[in-house]
Amino acid sequence: MEIAGKNHVVRKHDFIFLPPGVEHAISNSGLVDLVFLVITSPVTDEERPV
């Protein structure tokens, strides 16, 4: 995984917290399928119309 221009190895059961605005990318360099979960929340508590 690339975070702010630096590469990091991510293994099974790892988790990563990325604050808003951090550039990132993920790719699979392994031999098995990559499965990942993305959880997001709004930056503020203000509700915005959809």
N, CA, C and O atoms as a printed pandas DataFrame, in Angstrom:
     atom_number atom_name residue_name chain_id  residue_number  x_coord  y_coord  z_coord
0              1         N          MET        A               1    0.850   -1.165    0.000
1              2        CA          MET        A               1    0.000    0.000    0.000
2              3         C          MET        A               1    0.888    1.217    0.000
3              4         O          MET        A               1    1.892    1.275    0.711
4              5         N          GLU        A               2    0.509    2.192   -0.806
5              6        CA          GLU        A               2    1.242    3.449   -0.839
6              7         C          GLU        A               2    0.467    4.494   -0.049
7              8         O          GLU        A               2   -0.704    4.755   -0.324
8              9         N          ILE        A               3    1.134    5.090    0.937
9             10        CA          ILE        A               3    0.523    6.118    1.765
10            11         C          ILE        A               3    1.445    7.325    1.763
11            12         O          ILE        A               3    2.589    7.246    2.210
12            13         N          ALA        A               4    0.943    8.433    1.260
13            14        CA          ALA        A               4    1.705    9.686    1.198
14            15         C          ALA        A               4    3.066    9.477    0.530
15            16         O          ALA        A               4    4.075   10.025    0.975
16            17         N          GLY        A               5    3.084    8.680   -0.542
17            18        CA          GLY        A               5    4.307    8.475   -1.317
18            19         C          GLY        A               5    5.254    7.420   -0.790
19            20         O          GLY        A               5    6.310    7.205   -1.383
20            21         N          LYS        A               6    4.912    6.745    0.318
21            22        CA          LYS        A               6    5.773    5.692    0.873
22            23         C          LYS        A               6    5.056    4.353    0.784
23            24         O          LYS        A               6    3.856    4.265    1.044
24            25         N          ASN        A               7    5.796    3.309    0.415
25            26        CA          ASN        A               7    5.224    1.965    0.307
26            27         C          ASN        A               7    5.251    1.247    1.649
27            28         O          ASN        A               7    6.212    1.355    2.411
28            29         N          HIS        A               8    4.177    0.512    1.922
29            30        CA          HIS        A               8    4.045   -0.258    3.158
30            31         C          HIS        A               8    3.514   -1.639    2.809
31            32         O          HIS        A               8    2.627   -1.765    1.966
32            33         N          VAL        A               9    4.046   -2.674    3.446
33            34        CA          VAL        A               9    3.535   -4.030    3.265
34            35         C          VAL        A               9    2.328   -4.192    4.186
35            36         O          VAL        A               9    2.398   -3.884    5.376
36            37         N          VAL        A              10    1.233   -4.674    3.630
37            38        CA          VAL        A              10    0.022   -4.919    4.406
38            39         C          VAL        A              10   -0.252   -6.411    4.361
39            40         O          VAL        A              10   -0.289   -7.018    3.291
40            41         N          ARG        A              11   -0.444   -6.996    5.541
41            42        CA          ARG        A              11   -0.678   -8.436    5.636
42            43         C          ARG        A              11   -2.074   -8.723    6.190
43            44         O          ARG        A              11   -2.771   -7.817    6.647
44            45         N          LYS        A              12   -2.460   -9.965    6.142
45            46        CA          LYS        A              12   -3.749  -10.401    6.657
46            47         C          LYS        A              12   -3.945   -9.888    8.079
47            48         O          LYS        A              12   -3.038   -9.969    8.907
48            49         N          HIS        A              13   -5.124   -9.364    8.353
49            50        CA          HIS        A              13   -5.543   -8.838    9.657
50            51         C          HIS        A              13   -4.946   -7.473    9.995
51            52         O          HIS        A              13   -5.206   -6.961   11.084
52            53         N          ASP        A              14   -4.161   -6.866    9.114
53            54        CA          ASP        A              14   -3.663   -5.503    9.349
54            55         C          ASP        A              14   -4.811   -4.516    9.155
55            56         O          ASP        A              14   -5.765   -4.793    8.428
56            57         N          PHE        A              15   -4.712   -3.385    9.799
57            58        CA          PHE        A              15   -5.651   -2.304    9.538
58            59         C          PHE        A              15   -4.870   -1.009    9.394
59            60         O          PHE        A              15   -3.763   -0.871    9.915
60            61         N          ILE        A              16   -5.465   -0.065    8.681
61            62        CA          ILE        A              16   -4.806    1.197    8.390
62            63         C          ILE        A              16   -5.811    2.312    8.608
63            64         O          ILE        A              16   -6.931    2.250    8.100
64            65         N          PHE        A              17   -5.425    3.323    9.355
65            66        CA          PHE        A              17   -6.248    4.518    9.524
66            67         C          PHE        A              17   -5.649    5.621    8.675
67            68         O          PHE        A              17   -4.463    5.932    8.782
68            69         N          LEU        A              18   -6.477    6.205    7.837
69            70        CA          LEU        A              18   -6.033    7.308    6.985
70            71         C          LEU        A              18   -6.890    8.527    7.281
71            72         O          LEU        A              18   -8.095    8.512    7.028
72            73         N          PRO        A              19   -6.285    9.581    7.812
73            74        CA          PRO        A              19   -7.063   10.799    8.032
74            75         C          PRO        A              19   -7.464   11.424    6.698
75            76         O          PRO        A              19   -6.863   11.114    5.670
76            77         N          PRO        A              20   -8.464   12.294    6.699
77            78        CA          PRO        A              20   -8.885   12.942    5.458
78            79         C          PRO        A              20   -7.723   13.667    4.777
79            80         O          PRO        A              20   -6.898   14.304    5.431
80            81         N          GLY        A              21   -7.681   13.553    3.454
81            82        CA          GLY        A              21   -6.688   14.282    2.679
82            83         C          GLY        A              21   -5.378   13.567    2.438
83            84         O          GLY        A              21   -4.536   14.086    1.705
84            85         N          VAL        A              22   -5.167   12.394    3.023
85            86        CA          VAL        A              22   -3.919   11.657    2.820
86            87         C          VAL        A              22   -4.008   10.877    1.511
87            88         O          VAL        A              22   -4.914   10.063    1.329
88            89         N          GLU        A              23   -3.078   11.123    0.614
89            90        CA          GLU        A              23   -3.072   10.384   -0.647
90            91         C          GLU        A              23   -2.676    8.940   -0.387
91            92         O          GLU        A              23   -1.760    8.662    0.387
92            93         N          HIS        A              24   -3.390    8.015   -1.052
93            94        CA          HIS        A              24   -3.117    6.595   -0.833
94            95         C          HIS        A              24   -3.551    5.782   -2.045
95            96         O          HIS        A              24   -4.356    6.226   -2.863
96            97         N          ALA        A              25   -2.993    4.579   -2.136
97            98        CA          ALA        A              25   -3.343    3.625   -3.188
98            99         C          ALA        A              25   -3.057    2.228   -2.666
99           100         O          ALA        A              25   -2.163    2.034   -1.842
100          101         N          ILE        A              26   -3.819    1.258   -3.148
101          102        CA          ILE        A              26   -3.592   -0.125   -2.742
102          103         C          ILE        A              26   -3.579   -0.997   -3.992
103          104         O          ILE        A              26   -4.348   -0.773   -4.927
104          105         N          SER        A              27   -2.709   -1.982   -3.996
105          106        CA          SER        A              27   -2.655   -2.940   -5.092
106          107         C          SER        A              27   -2.278   -4.297   -4.516
107          108         O          SER        A              27   -1.731   -4.388   -3.416
108          109         N          ASN        A              28   -2.573   -5.334   -5.261
109          110        CA          ASN        A              28   -2.303   -6.692   -4.807
110          111         C          ASN        A              28   -1.033   -7.206   -5.470
111          112         O          ASN        A              28   -1.004   -7.415   -6.683
112          113         N          SER        A              29    0.014   -7.410   -4.683
113          114        CA          SER        A              29    1.255   -7.986   -5.207
114          115         C          SER        A              29    1.413   -9.442   -4.784
115          116         O          SER        A              29    2.446  -10.060   -5.042
116          117         N          GLY        A              30    0.383   -9.987   -4.130
117          118        CA          GLY        A              30    0.433  -11.366   -3.653
118          119         C          GLY        A              30   -0.095  -12.360   -4.667
119          120         O          GLY        A              30   -0.460  -12.002   -5.787
120          121         N          LEU        A              31   -0.129  -13.612   -4.252
121          122        CA          LEU        A              31   -0.570  -14.697   -5.126
122          123         C          LEU        A              31   -2.041  -15.066   -4.931
123          124         O          LEU        A              31   -2.611  -15.795   -5.742
124          125         N          VAL        A              32   -2.652  -14.564   -3.860
125          126        CA          VAL        A              32   -4.069  -14.863   -3.599
126          127         C          VAL        A              32   -4.874  -13.574   -3.729
127          128         O          VAL        A              32   -4.307  -12.482   -3.754
128          129         N          ASP        A              33   -6.190  -13.704   -3.812
129          130        CA          ASP        A              33   -7.058  -12.546   -3.954
130          131         C          ASP        A              33   -6.896  -11.575   -2.785
131          132         O          ASP        A              33   -6.707  -11.984   -1.639
132          133         N          LEU        A              34   -6.974  -10.308   -3.094
133          134        CA          LEU        A              34   -6.955   -9.256   -2.084
134          135         C          LEU        A              34   -8.388   -8.940   -1.699
135          136         O          LEU        A              34   -9.218   -8.662   -2.564
136          137         N          VAL        A              35   -8.684   -8.980   -0.408
137          138        CA          VAL        A              35   -9.992   -8.611    0.104
138          139         C          VAL        A              35   -9.770   -7.502    1.117
139          140         O          VAL        A              35   -8.981   -7.657    2.049
140          141         N          PHE        A              36  -10.469   -6.371    0.937
141          142        CA          PHE        A              36  -10.301   -5.293    1.901
142          143         C          PHE        A              36  -11.638   -4.618    2.171
143          144         O          PHE        A              36  -12.540   -4.646    1.333
144          145         N          LEU        A              37  -11.754   -4.023    3.325
145          146        CA          LEU        A              37  -12.972   -3.373    3.780
146          147         C          LEU        A              37  -12.671   -1.896    3.972
147          148         O          LEU        A              37  -11.666   -1.534    4.584
148          149         N          VAL        A              38  -13.540   -1.048    3.449
149          150        CA          VAL        A              38  -13.390    0.394    3.594
150          151         C          VAL        A              38  -14.530    0.901    4.460
151          152         O          VAL        A              38  -15.699    0.634    4.182
152          153         N          ILE        A              39  -14.185    1.634    5.509
153          154        CA          ILE        A              39  -15.187    2.234    6.386
154          155         C          ILE        A              39  -14.911    3.729    6.406
155          156         O          ILE        A              39  -13.792    4.150    6.699
156          157         N          THR        A              40  -15.914    4.528    6.098
157          158        CA          THR        A              40  -15.744    5.976    6.089
158          159         C          THR        A              40  -16.790    6.634    6.975
159          160         O          THR        A              40  -17.824    6.047    7.295
160          161         N          SER        A              41  -16.499    7.840    7.351
161          162        CA          SER        A              41  -17.471    8.644    8.086
162          163         C          SER        A              41  -17.282   10.096    7.667
163          164         O          SER        A              41  -16.206   10.463    7.196
164          165         N          PRO        A              42  -18.308   10.929    7.829
165          166        CA          PRO        A              42  -18.147   12.330    7.442
166          167         C          PRO        A              42  -17.105   13.028    8.312
167          168         O          PRO        A              42  -16.856   12.635    9.452
168          169         N          VAL        A              43  -16.508   14.067    7.746
169          170        CA          VAL        A              43  -15.503   14.835    8.478
170          171         C          VAL        A              43  -16.160   15.654    9.585
171          172         O          VAL        A              43  -15.550   15.896   10.626
172          173         N          THR        A              44  -17.394   16.079    9.365
173          174        CA          THR        A              44  -18.118   16.854   10.374
174          175         C          THR        A              44  -19.400   16.138   10.738
175          176         O          THR        A              44  -19.803   15.181   10.076
176          177         N          ASP        A              45  -20.037   16.608   11.795
177          178        CA          ASP        A              45  -21.313   16.035   12.226
178          179         C          ASP        A              45  -22.490   16.677   11.512
179          180         O          ASP        A              45  -23.630   16.251   11.697
180          181         N          GLU        A              46  -22.232   17.699   10.698
181          182        CA          GLU        A              46  -23.305   18.390    9.987
182          183         C          GLU        A              46  -23.907   17.481    8.922
183          184         O          GLU        A              46  -23.189   16.874    8.128
184          185         N          GLU        A              47  -25.239   17.397    8.916
185          186        CA          GLU        A              47  -25.890   16.604    7.877
186          187         C          GLU        A              47  -26.007   17.434    6.616
187          188         O          GLU        A              47  -26.349   18.615    6.674
188          189         N          ARG        A              48  -25.726   16.829    5.490
189          190        CA          ARG        A              48  -25.829   17.498    4.200
190          191         C          ARG        A              48  -26.906   16.811    3.380
191          192         O          ARG        A              48  -27.043   15.589    3.437
192          193         N          PRO        A              49  -27.672   17.584    2.616
193          194        CA          PRO        A              49  -28.697   16.941    1.780
194          195         C          PRO        A              49  -28.052   16.071    0.704
195          196         O          PRO        A              49  -26.972   16.380    0.200
196          197         N          VAL        A              50  -28.725   14.995    0.368
197          198        CA          VAL        A              50  -28.218   14.063   -0.636
198          199         C          VAL        A              50  -28.645   14.479   -2.011
199          200         O          VAL        A              50  -28.311   13.811   -2.990
